[in-house]
Amino acid sequence: YKGVGMRKLLIGAAMLAASSFGAQAQTQQDLNRDGNGGSTDNVLTYGMGYHQQRFSKLDQINKNTVKRLVPVWSASLGNEYGEQGQPFVHNGVMYAANVKRVIALDIGTGRQLWNFDIQWDPAVPRVVCCGLNNRGVALFDGKVYVASIDAHIYALDAKSGKQLWKSKIAEWKEGYSITSAPSVVNGIVMSGMTGGEFGVRGFVVGLDAQTGKEVWRRHTTPDPSEKAYATWPQDDSYKRGGASTWITGSYDPELDLSYWGTSNGGPWTWKARPGDNLWVASVIAIRPKTGEIAWHYQWTPAETYDYDGNNENVLGELTVNGKKRKVLMHADRNGLLYVLDRATGEVLAGNPYVKTNWATGVDLKTGRVVETDVAKRLRAGEKVELEPRWTGGKNWMPMAFNPSTERLYFSMLEETAIYQLNKDLPVYKPGERYVGVTTDTKPRDKTQPWGYWGSVLPMTGKSAWRTPLVDLPSWSGAMVTAGGLVFTGNTSGDFAALDEASGKVLWQFKTPSGVNSQPITYTYKGKQYVSVFSGLGGGTSSRRETAGKVLPAGTVWTFALMD
């Protein structure tokens, strides 16, 4: 009798959600206020706010209560390729995306409301560099926007999952794909792309949110009509110059600027493209209405290390020389942590946050990185030990920022590469790898950590604390809350809550597969919940690290305090 009654309650709750969700379409004001004074019932944007701070003011779950945190439901995501995404929540419904599908789930029960299968040619994976990933959706005006690895953007009806339109962004057979979440600003759906290993020409594209028609396309390598072309050889190498845009840009509504990072050059070896090569390994501040570049800053001039420059650009305020500054914070794969004025691009700080031997930091007078003898020897053709490895001191996994403590929280990696530029330049062939370097990884001392969970001071790059990761590294994003907790995970499958002040693990839960995704928190009927995806994924590094230890299986887990 009790079982039947409970089943009726669950079915009733799911039917109620199905009939009511999406009734209040997301407005631009809602998106502006997400993570910025808006309703805690919703998580509408990538990064828990356009600023991508991944900070929540919620504190029901805190240092004292986290020991009572328990799973309340989990659901299969029907995907063996890996889960790097972020859940999104609106009006009691969770939207979860991976490379195979988008699923709508009832927050109260975890029951599936609808499923949309993303179709792609089975041959597509050969042009995807580093795992078959999808990092999330975008929500706006009753629609769900999602990208596919064959370089299309879909618009779905949020109530039913029905496809409203589909737009081709690029040709996958030429090496293009999309793994990032779109971003919607003032009726424009912005998307980046991947393909830096395949000699593509990078871009950010803007589509009309209602029709899917292309409004603008901002290439991230300049053509001969642009001033920045002077930083390239005076030939057509810019057409294969890379600078892909595979992490979703942040956005400042007051400045009306969206900040996108760009990847390695094509090919990796700079000998094929002598010069600084704007806008490779850079951040570009663009106008969402037109795609115009307002300013840029280059993290790694003449990039030849495959350090990229895509990592998220977190917007916040920092105390600099006794005054509050509106800044952009970026922990680059090259081992340096940068702080820029986000209105002008002025560099305010650039310091190592992990072991870094190719550069000492940034000269604030010139704004340029100061390279060491290791970099000079590498550029001259010598085989060198390079720190950090090309996977970076921090890879794509997003960091969190607490505006109260003015600290960053993120997963760090520490490995050493064996790296050499090839004598012969690579030959470009569409859809084939275009690299021109020889790489290996120095055998690691197994008594030393793979990396750390850490709290870092943005202006100095110094750690307030570090929690060593000895068994396996972390490729998980971080989230910080007003409850004094940092939530993150590791490739073993542990989802953990750390003391924000010390890094001590206060709580953890073993999920079925690796946690290399992006946790969120929100409220439902006045109660705080935390959700995260589990599902080992990523490129060759994660496969190397977890071989024989962890199996893939895509699931979403939702937690709340036990009453």
N, C-alpha and C positions, 0 to 999 in steps of 0.2 A: 504493500500500500504506500509506504513512504517513498519507494523507488519510483512508482508511477506518478506520485504527486510531484516529486522533484523534476521528473522528466517533463511534465506539463509546464512547470514553472520555467524551465530552461527553454522549451520550445516557444512559450509565450513571450519570453524576453527577446528571443531571436526574431520572432515575427514583429514585435513592437519596434525593434531597432531597424528591421528591414523596411518598415512602413514609414519611419520618421527620419532616418539618417539622410543627410544631404539636403534636408529641407531648408537649412540656412546656408546658402552658398557663401563661399569665402570671398570677401571683398579685399581691395588693396589695403584698406585701413586695417583689416584683420591681419594681413601678412606683415604690415609695418609694426604692429603691436605684438606679434608673436615673440615670446621671450623678452618682451620689452613693455610689460605692463598689461598685456592681454590676458585672456582667460587661461587659467592653468589646466582647463579641461582639454585643451587642444595643443598639438604640436604640428604646426602647419608648414614649417620651412626646414630646409636642410641646415643642420647645425643648431636647431632649437632657437632660431632667430636669424634674421638676415646677417647679424653680426657674427654668427657662428661661434658664440662663446660657450655653448653647451653648458650653461649655468642655469640652475633652477632655484627660485626662492623658496621652494617647498621644503619643509623641515619636519613633517610628521615622522618620516624615517630619518633618524639621526643617530649619533654615536651611542646613545643610551637605549634606543629602541630597535636598532638594526638586528640584534640577536633574535628578534621575533619575526624577521622577514622570511616568508615562505612562498613557494610557488602556488598560485591560485588556478592557473591553467597554462597549458602549452598546446601548440598546434603544429602539424607538419606543414612545411613549405614546399614539399614535393620536388626537391632539388638536391642533386648530388654534387653540384659544381662549386658550392661554397656560398657563404652568406657574408657579404661585407656591408650590407645596407643598414639604413636607419628606418625604423618604423615611423609612420606619420599617423596622427590621430585628429579626428574631427567629429564632433557631435556624437560621441559614443561609438565610433567606428575606427578601427585600425586598418591602415593600408600598408601592406607588406609587398615588396617587390624583390625579385631576383632575376637571373638571366633567363629563366624559363616562363615566369608568370607574374601577374599581379593578383593579390588576394585581398578581399575585404573581410574583416573579422569583427564580430560583435565584442566590444571591450568587456562587457559584463560576463560573458560566457565562453569566449574563445571560439564560438561557432562560426563557420564559414558562411558569409552572405553571398559572395559571388567570387568567381575565378575567371581571369582572362589569360589565356595562353599566348605567349609571345612566340611567333613562328620565325625561324630563320634556317637558312640553308645549312645542312650538316657540315659543309666544307668551310664555313666561316671561322671556326676556331683556329685554323692555321694562320690567320692574320691577327690574332689577338695575342699580344705580347705576354701578359702576365696573369693568366687565369681568366675564366669566364665569370665576370662580375657585373653586378648592377647595384649601385649604391643608394637607390631610392627614387622617389617620385616627386612631383610638384603638385600642389593643390591650388585651384583658383576657380571661382565662379561655378561651383558644382561639377568641376571636371578634375580628372586625375591624368597627369601627363607623365609619360614614361618613355625612356630611350631603350633601344635594342642594340645588341652587339653587331648587327649588320647595318648600323648607322641610319636608323629611322627614328622618328619621334611619333608617338601615338597620343591621341587625346581620347579618354574614356569617360563615359557618363558615371559620376560617382555613385549614383543610386543603383545602377544595374550592371556596370562593367561593360556596357555596350560600346563598341568602337565608334567614335564620332568622326575622326579623321586620322590619316596616316601620311607623314611627309618623309620623303627620302632626303637625307642630309648629304650623303656622299656615297661613293661606290666602294663597297667592302673589298672587292677584288683588287683594288689599288692599295689596300692596306689600312683603310679607315674603319674604325668601329667607335662605339660609344659605351662607356661603362659608368658614367657619372649620372647623378640626378639632375634633371633640368631645374631651372629657376625662373619664376614668373615675376616680372616687375611691370606694373602699369600696362598690362595687356600684351606684353612681349614675352614669349617663351624663349629663354636663352639656353643654349646648350654648347658644351665643349665637345671634344672628340679625342680619340687616341690614334696611335699609329707612328710614333716617333722612331720606332725601330725599322720602319718600312719605307722611309724616304718620302713621307707625305709632306704636304704644306699645311701647317696648323691653322686653326681658325676658331672663332666663336661665332655662332649664328643666332639671329633673332627672328622668331616666327610670330605671326599674328595668332594670338591665343584662341581666337574664335574659328579661324579658317585653316590654320596650319601653313598659310602662304609665307614664303620667305620675305622678310622686310629688309634685312641687311645681313651682310657677312663681313666680319672683320678678320682678315688674315693676320697671322702673327709673325710672318716674315714679310718684309717690305718689298714692293716691286720697284722698278727703276724710276717711277714718278715720285717716290717718297724720299724724304731727307735721310731716313734711317738706312736706306739702301747703300749709303756710303760705308757702312760697317760690314759690307759683304764684298766678295770678289765681284768685279763688274762683269758678271756673266749670268747664267740662269740657275745657279746653284740654290738660290732662294726658293725655287719651285720644289725642291726636295729637301728643304732646310729643317724640317721637323717643327719644333715648338708647339707640340700638341697641348691640349687644354683639358686634361682628364680629371680634374677635381672642380666641383661646383664653386663658382665665384661667390664671394660675400657681397653685401650691398649696404650703402649708407643712404637712407632716404633723404636726409637733409642736403647732402652734397650731390645726390643723384648720380653716384658713381658705383659701378660694380667692379670688383677686383678679382682678376683671373690670373693664375699662375700658368707659366708655360714650361714645356719639357726640354729635354736634350735636343741638340742639333742633329741634323741628318747630313752625313753619317755621324756616328759618335766621334770619330777622329776629326779634330779641328783642321788637320792638314788639308782636307778636301775643301775647306771654306775659310781660309785665313781672314782674321778680323774678329771684332767683338761679336758680330752677328746678332744685332737686335732683331726681334724681341725674344730670342732664345733664352731659356733659363732666367726668366724675368717675371715681374708682375706688371700687368697693364691695367690702368684704371679707365674704364670705358663708360660711355653714356648709353644706358639701356635703350633709349629711343632710337639712336642712330648707329651705335657701334663705334663712334668716334673715340679715339684714344686721347684722354685728357692729360695723362702723364704716364711715365713708366720708370721702373728701376730694375737694373739687371743684377741678379744675385751672383751669377758666375759668368763674367765676360769670357768670350772665346771658350765656351764650355766644351770639355773633351773627356769628362769623367763619368758621364751618364748620371749626374746628380739631379738632373731635371731642375724644376723650380715650381712644381705644381702644388706642393703642400699648401693646405688651407691658409687663408689670410684672415686672421681673427681681428675684429675691430673692437676697440675699447678705449678707456681713458687710463693714463698712467701719470704718476707724479714724476716730472722731469725737471731737475734743478728747482724744486720747490713749487712748481706750477703744474696744473693739470693740462695734459696734452691729449688731443684726440689722435689716436695712433692706430697703426696696422702692425700686428705681430705675426712673425713667420719663422718657424723652425725648419730650416731647409735641410734637404738630404745631404748637402755639402758639409754639415756639421756646425754651421753657424746659425745663431739666433738673431734675427733682424728686428728692429723697431723703426718704423717709418712714420712721418707725419702723413696722415691719410688724405689730407687736402692737397698737398703739394708733391709728395714723394720724397721729401727730404729725409735722408737717413740719419737717425738719432743714435742708433747703436747697432753693432754687428760683432758678436763675440762667440767663440766656441762654446758648445754645451755638452759635447762628447769629445773623445780623443780625436784630434784633427791635425794631420801632419802636412797637408798640402797648402794650408794658409794659416796665417796668424790671427786674422780678423779683418775688419774694415777700417781703412783710413778715412776718418770723418771729414777731413778737409777735401779730399777728392771724391769720396763716396765709393771708392773702388776697393775690392778685396786685395789684400797684400799676400801674394803667393810666396811660397818658400822654395828652397832648393829642390825639394821633392817634386814640386810641380814643374820646375824648370828642366829637371832631368827627364821627367816623363815626356814633356813636350819635345825634347831633343831626341826621343826615340828609345830611351833606356827603359828596361823593365824595373818597376819599382813596387815597393809595398806601400799601399795607399790606404790612409785612414781619414774618414770612415770608408767602408766598402761601398760599392756603387748602390747598394740597397739603402744606404744612408744612415746617419745618426738617428733619423726619424723618417719613416716612409709615409705613405698616404694616411695612415691611421690618425684621425683628428685629435687635437689637443683641446683641453677645456681651460677656461679663464674665469677666475673668481674676481669680479670687480671690487669686492670688499678687501681682499688680501692683496690684490694686484699680482697674483701668481698664476703661472701656467702649470698644467698637469698633463703629462703625456708619457707614452711608452718610448723608450730609447733603445737603440741597437748599437752594439759595439763588436764589429768584425773588421778584419783587415783583408784588402784585396791584393792580388798579384796582378799588375796591370801594365799593358804595353800597347802602344800604337803600332799597327802593322806598317811595314815598309811600303807595301803596295796598297794603293787606294782601292776601295771597293767599287764594283760596277753596279750601277743602279738598274734594277729590273722591277717593274711594277708588281707589288704584292709579295716581294721577297725581302728578307732581312738585309739591311743596309747599315753596317756597323763599322767595320774597319779597325777593330781592336781585338786583342787576345786577353782574356780575363780568367782568373782562377781565384780561389779563396784560400788564404793561409790557414793551415790546420789550427784549430783553436785549442787553447789550454782548457781542458775540461773541468779544471778546478775553478775557472773564472766564469763569471756570469755571461749569458748571451747578451744581456742588456739590463734595463731597469724600468720599473715604474718610478716616476720622479716628479718632484715639484721644483720648478725653475723660476728664477727671478729674471724677468724679460730684459732689463737694461744691462745685465752683466753676463747672462748665460750660466751663472753659477746655480747649483742645486741647493735648495733648502733641505731636501732629503732625497734619498734614493733607496728603493727596495729592490735588492738584486734578484734577477731571474736566472736561476742556475739550470733547471731541468730543460725548459723550453723558453723561447722568447715570447714576447707579446706583440701581436699585430692588431691589437684591439684599440678602438677609440676610447676616449675618456669622457666622463661627465662629472661635474662637481655641483654640490647642492648646498643650500643654506643650513642644512643639517650637519655640516662639517664632514661630509663624506665625498670620496672620489670613487666612482664606479668604473670598473674596467674589466678586462678579461685576458686570457692567454690561450695559446694554441692547444694546451692540454684539455681545454673545455671548462676551466674554472672561471666563473663569473664572481667577482669580488668587490667588496666595499672596503675602502682604506680610510684610515683616519687622515683627514686633510692636513692636519698639523704635523703628523709624524711619519706617515706612510705605513703604519702598522695595519696589517690585515685584521679587520674586525669581524668580517663575515665572508663566507664564500659558499658557492653552490656548484656542484659538478653537473654540467650539461652533457648531452650525449656526444658532442663533437667539439671542435675548436671554436672558441669565441674570438672572431676577428672581425667584429662588427661595431655598431655604434649604439650604445644604450640611450634610452630616453626616460623621462619621468613626467607624470601628469596626474590629474585628479579625475575621479569618476564618482559621482554622487558624494562628493566631499571627502573621499578617501584617496590617499596618495598611492600610485602604482609605479612600478619600474618594469620596463620591457626591454628585451635584448634578443637578437638572433644568435643561434648557434649553428655552425656548419663550416667545417674546415674548408678553406679555399685560398686562392691567391696563386702566385707564380711558382717558379722552381725553387725559390728559397724555402717557402713553407713546406713544400713536398720533401725537400732534403732534410729539413729539421724534424719532421714528424713521421718519417718513413718507419713503418712497423709499430707505431705508437698510437696513432689517432686515425679514425676512419671518418669520411664525410657523411653528413646527414643533416639536412636543413630543417630546423625547427625554430619557433618563436616561443619565448618563455616570458610570462608575466608574473610579477611578485607583488605582494602586499603584506602588511603587518598582520600577524595572527591575533585575532581579538581575544 
